[in-house]
Amino acid sequence: MSGHIDSGATAWMMTATALVLMMTPALGLFYAGLVRSKNTLNTFMMSIAALGVATITWALVGYSLAFDSGDGFIGGGKFFFMNHIGFEAQPGTQIPQLLFFAFEASFCIITAALVSGAVVERMKFSTFLIFMALWSTLIYPVLAHWVWGGGWLQAHGVLDFAGGVPVEMASGFSALAAALAVGARKDYGRQALLPHNVVFVLLGAGLLWFGWFGFNGGSGYSTGHSSILAFTNTLLAPACTLVVWFVLDLLRDQRVTAIGAATAIVVGAVGITPACGYVSPIAAMLLGGLAAIPSYAFITWRTRTRLDESLDVLGAHGLAGLTGIIFIGFFAQRSWNGVTNGLLHGHPGLLGWQVVAALAGPAYAFVGTFAILKVLNALMPMRVTALEESIGMDVVDHGEQAYTDGEGAILVAHEGFFDFDRSRRDSDG
């Protein structure tokens, strides 16, 4: 039902929007802990930048390209520059259009930030900002339109409750394209590139899980059954992924790692994201356990290859999102979702279109991202120099350090030599 504003739904959706927005700095914390200390601030700043860049592109053009009716491929320009977005109820909901716009903006923001995990420790920050602006205009809105804005996948009955196609698979396979286009870090494969702060990683993962209750629970745009189901499934699935990951760690290495635990939380939350409003709680638990297996196998294998997809966005998001999208085709249950059944409940046709979505979404994200980066590389430097990479991105791109010697010493490169700039020295120093 729509046409009037429900105060309870509006209050919940304002809360959910804030929860999802918090996920972007939480992601920054998660990513920052995974890199070397000399790249802490730069890695965090790539997520913070999305709060500015992706918000602006979404307001100017992205929202319209995603949610104006347009055609099957991309939306039109009705909502460009936030035209025709006001306090009236968003069609199909009981919340204001402005609030719907803000909630959906938070999805675009964190998805753009996710892609940074593939290029940390070596991509020029200025070039990354331009890439993020182009990606959040040309990639995310198109995929969002396909499944939520009246696009061709939605028209064929594809189910994606909270972002398996435009968020999870898009970020994962865009990350793969970015890693291939930018190339590996100069030390990759020659020395251990270890996380510098595992506590950051665990805290970031915990905050991401907390925010995910808004991410998934808010995607029902109400306080009704679908939101409650999504909220509860967001508790159950990651818990099962966590336990299965522990078992896999023990079988492989006879010990459980904290990095593995943090990754498992993310994988479980990603896996349930597209399915959370369509499957029963027991099915959600099964999905959580199943999602651990391909992601664990891929992440373990990737570290032995030359693919420097630095923070495993493909393994944690791309593959887990793909698992969730296909799982819907088997386990969707009308008695829980009020929409349709999957293969195991008598509707085999749904599975076929879920598989189509699992192929088309990654293909568009990969090809589009690779093309954007190749064009950028032809127009401007994309990577820092080997010397700058050795110094660290914090100093090179920001002139700051996450950890100093107590006197504010900043190591800088000057005409090929190392020098110290006392950034807190007094004026006549």
N, C-alpha and C positions, 0 to 999 in steps of 0.2 A: 504494500500500500504506500502511496506517496501523495503529495499535494499539500500536506501540512507538516509543520515542524514538531517533532516529538522532543521534549526537553530532556528526557532520560537518554535517548539515543544520542542527542547532541552532546550532552555532558560526557558520555562514554567516548564518543569519537574525538572530542577535544583531548581527552586523556590519552587515547590511543595514538593520536598524532604526536603528542609530546613524547610518548614512549618510543615511537619509531625514530623520531628526530634524535633522541638520546643515543640510539644505536650507532650513529655515525662517529661521534667521539669515542664510543666504546670500541668500535672497529679500529679506530686510530690507536687506541691503547693496546688492543690485541696485536695489531700489525707491528707497532713500535717495539714491543717486547721480543718479537721474532727476529729482528734484524740486529746487526752489530751496533754497539753503542754510538759510534760516530755517525750513524744515520738515523738515530732515534727521532729527532725533531722533524727532519725532512719527511720521514715515513708518516708520522702523525699529521704533519701539515698537508699531505696529499688527501687525507680524509677531511681535514678542516676546510680545505679549499672547496670541496664539494658543497659544503653548506652555503658558500657564496655563488660559485659558478653555476652549479646545477639548478639552484633555486631561481636564478635569473633567467636561464634558458627555458626553464619550465614555465615561468610566468609569461615570458614574451611569446614563445612559440610552441614549446613542448607539450603543454597541456592540451592545446587545440589539436595538434597532430595526433595525440593519443585518443582524445575523447569527443572531438567533433565527428559527426557521422561520416563525412568524406566518402571513401570507397572501401573496398575490401582490403586494400594494402595500407593506406595511410589516411589519417583524418584531414579535415579541411581547415579553413582559417577563421571560422566563426569566433573563436575565443582568443585569437591573437591579441597580445597586449592586454589580456584579461578583460576583453570586451564581453558583455552579456553574462558575466559571472556576478551574482548578487546574493541576496538573503533568501531568495525563494528556495523551495525544496528541490534538491537534486532529483531528477526523474528516477523512479524506482526506489527511492529512499525517503526517509523522514528527517533528513539533516540538511542544513543550508548548503547551497552550491559552493559558497566560499570555503566552508569547512571540508567539503569533498575535495576541492582543489588543493587545500593545504595538506590533507592526508595523503593524497596521491603524490604531491610534491616530495614528501618525505621518502617515498619509495624510490623515486628517481635519484634523489640525493645519495642514498646509501648504495644504490647499485653502481653509480658512477665511481664512488669511493672504493668499492670492492675491486674494481679492475686494477687499481694501483698496486695491488699485491703482486702483480706479475712483473713490475718494472722497477721496484724499489732498489735503492742503492746504486742506480746508474743513469736514470733518465733525468734530463734537465727539467727543473721545476717549471720554468716558463713555458717550455714546450708541452709539458704535461697539462698545464692549465688550458692551453688551446685545444689539445686533444680532448680533454674533459668537456669543454664547451661543444665541440663538434659531436662527440659521442652521445652526450645527453640530448642532442637535437636530432641526430640522424639514426641512432640505433635504438635506444630505449623507447622513445615514443612510438615508433613503428611497431615494435613487438607488443607493447602495451595495447595498441589499437587492435592488433590481430586477435587478442584473447579477451579484452575487456571493453573495447570501444566500438564494437560492431564490425570488426574485421572478419576476414575469411575463416579463421579458425573458430571463432565464436559462432559464426553462422553455421558451421558444420557440427556444432555441439561439443566442441572441445571444452573440458572442464579444467579450470586453473583458479583455485580459490584465492590465493594470495601471492602468486608470482613465480611459479616454476619456470615459465617461459621468459618473461621480460626481466626478471630479477636474477634468478639462480642460474639457469642455463645461459642466459645472455652474458652475465658477468664471467662465468667459468670459461666459456668458449671465446669470449673477447679477450680474456686473460691469456689463453693459449696463443691467439693471434698476436697479441702484444709482445709476449715473450719471444716469439719467433721473429717478429719485426725488429725489435730492439736488440736482441742478442743477449748472450749470457754475460754475467759479471766476469771481470777479468780473472778473479781468483776462483771462480766456480770450477770444481773438479780438481783443483790443485791444493786447496787447503779447506779445512772445516769452516763453514760459515755458520757459526752457532748462534742461537738466540741469546741475547745479552741479559734479558730479565724475564724469567719464566713466570714470576708473580704477576707482572703486567699482563701476560698472556692469559693466565687463569682469571684474573679480575676482568679483563676485557671480555672473555668468553661468558663469564657469569652475567655481566651487564647486558651482553647481547641476548642471552636467553631471557632475561627480564624484559628487555624491550620487545622481544619476539611475541610476547603475549598481546601487545598492542598491534604488532605487525599482522599477526594471524587473526587474533580475536577482533580486531577492528575491521577486517576485510568483509565482515557481514554487514557493516554499516548500521548496526542496530544493537540492541541488547537481547535479541531473540535467540531462537534455538541454534541457528547456524553459527552465531558468534560464540555461544556457550560451548558448542561442540568443538569449534576451532580452538578456543582457549584451553579446554581440557586436553585435547589431543596434543597441544604444544607442550604440555607438561609431560605427557606419557612417552611420546616418541623419542625425544632426546635422552630420557632416562634409560630407555632400552638400548639405544645406540651406545651410550656410555658403558653399560655393562658388557655388551658384546665386544666393544673395543678393548676393554680390560682383558677379556678372554683371549682375543686375538694377540694382544701384546704378550700375555703370559705364555701362550703356545709358541710364539716366535722367539721371545727373548727371555722368558722366565722373570720378567719384571714389567711393571706398569709405569708408563711415563706420564709426567704432568702435561707435556706438550700434546701427547696423544689424547689425554682426557679432555683438554680444552678443544682440540680438533673434533673429538667425538660429539661434544655438545653442539658445535656448529653444524656438523654433518646431520645430526638427528633433527635439528630445527629446520635445516634446509629441506631435508627429505619430506617432512610433513607439511611444509609450506603450501604446495599446490593442492594437497589432498585433505588438509585439516578440516574443511567443512563438508566433506563428501563421504568419509569413511567412518566406521564405528570406532569407539575407543580401543577395542581389542585389535582391530585391523591396524590402527595407528601404532600400537605397540609392536605388531609384526613388522610394519614398515620401518620403524626405528631400528629394529634389529637387522633387517635386510639391508638397509641403506649403509650400514657400517662396512659391509663386505666389499663392494666394488670400490668404495672410496679408500678403504684401508689398503687394498691390493694395489691400487693405482699410485697412491702416495708413496708406498714402500718401493714400488718399481721405479718411479720417476727419479728418485734420488740416485739411482744407479745409471742414469742416462745423461745425455748432454743437454736435455731440456731444462733450462733454468727458469721455470715458472715458479718464481722465488717462494711465494707463500702458499702455494697449492690451492689457488682459487679454483682451478679446474677440478681437482680431486674433491675438494670439500663442498663446492657449490655446483659446478657444472654436472658432475656425475650424480651427486645426491639429488639435485633437482630433476634430472632425467629419470632417476629411479622413481621419484614421487609421481611424476607425470604419468609414467607407464603403469604404476601401481593402481592409479585411479581406474584405469581401463579394466582391471581385474576386480577390484574390491569396492568400487562405488556402490552405495546401498541406499535405495530410495527411502527406506523406512527411517534412515538417519538424515538424509540430505533433502528429501522432498523433491528431488529433481529427476534422477534416473539411476538405473542399476548398471553395474559393470558386467563383465563376462561371467564371473562366478555367481551372479544373481540374475542371469538370464538375458543380458543385453550385450551380445558380442560386438555389435557395431561400434560401441564406444571405444573399445580397445584400439581398433584400427585408426581412428582419428587421433587418439592420444599418441600413438606411435608417429603419425604424421607430424604432430606438433613437436615431438621429441627429435625429429630430424630437421624440420624447417627452421625452428627457432635457433638452434646452434649454428646452422649453415649461414643464416643471415647475419648473426652476430659475428661469426668468425670472418666471413668475407668482408663485411662492412668495416670492421675494426682494422683488419689488415690493410685495406685500401686507404683508410684515413691516415694511418701511420706512414704508409709509403709516400703519400702525397706530402705530409708534413716533413718527412725526412728529406724530400727533394727541395723543400723551401727553407728549412732552418735546421740547425744542429739538434739532434734528438738525444744524443748521449753526451755526458761529460767526458773529458779526456781521461786517459789512464792515470795521470798524475792527480787530477781532481778526485777520481774515484778512490785513490789511495788515501787522500786526505780525509774524505768523508763528505757526504752531501750536506750535513748540518752547517759546516763552515763555508763550503763552496756556494751553496744556494741561499743561505740565510744569515751567515755571519754570526752564528750563535752555536752554543754547545749545550747538550742536555746535562752534561757533567763537566765541571770545570775544576781547576786546581785551587779554587777558593779565592783567587785574586782576579778572576775574569779573563784569564789568558785565552786567546783564540788563535789557533794555528791557521795561517793563511798561506796561499800560494802566491808568490810575487815574482814574476819573470823567471819561473822555473825553480825558484829557491823557496825554502821554508823560512818563515819569519813569524814573530809573535807580535800581535797587536793587543795591547792592554786596553780592552774596551771600557774598563772602569777607571782608567787612570785620571788623575786630576787635570785641569785645563792647561796647566803650564808644564805637564809632564812630557 
